[in-house]
Each structure stands twice: as structure tokens, then as C-alpha cells.
Amino acid sequence: MSHEEKAKELVERFKPLVTIWDCYNDSPQDEKYIIEDAKKCALIAVNLAIEAIEDCSVVAGFPLDDYKNLKTEIEKLNT
């Protein structure tokens, strides 16, 4: 799976958790806001993984570059 595909998958997994209800129109919030918030959540998760890996005394064998590339792909996704 490419970094772009993984970034999209991670954002999609957070979308159900950030759905916001528009009380004025009695409908879910616009999709672009949901995606924007899901991207923020995905970035938090990836940043936590990067920090955990960087904090390890033995970094060899951990795919740190993969997480950094994944972070870049999440940031590039269109909202």
C-alpha cells in the first residue's frame, strides 16, 4: 500500500468519529469540515507514532521514514 493510499485510509477511519451535526439545518455538517477534522486526528495519531519511535533508544528497524511520508501525504490531501 502506498503512503497516499494509507493516508486516505487513515483519514477515512477518523471520519465517523468527527461527524458534526448542523443543528440549524438539522443535518450532518458539510463533508469538507468532516474531512478537515479527520485529517487533524490522523495527523495527531501519526505524530504520536513518530514521537514514540524517536523516543526509543533503538531506532533501527522502525519505519520512521514511512511515518514521516504518511504525515506528508495526510497534509497534502485535498479538503
Secondary structure, 3 states (H helix, E strand, C coil): CCHHHHHHHHHHHHHHHCCCEECCCCEECCHHHHHHHHHHHHHHHHHHHHHHHHHCCCCCCCCHHHHHHHHHHHHHCCC
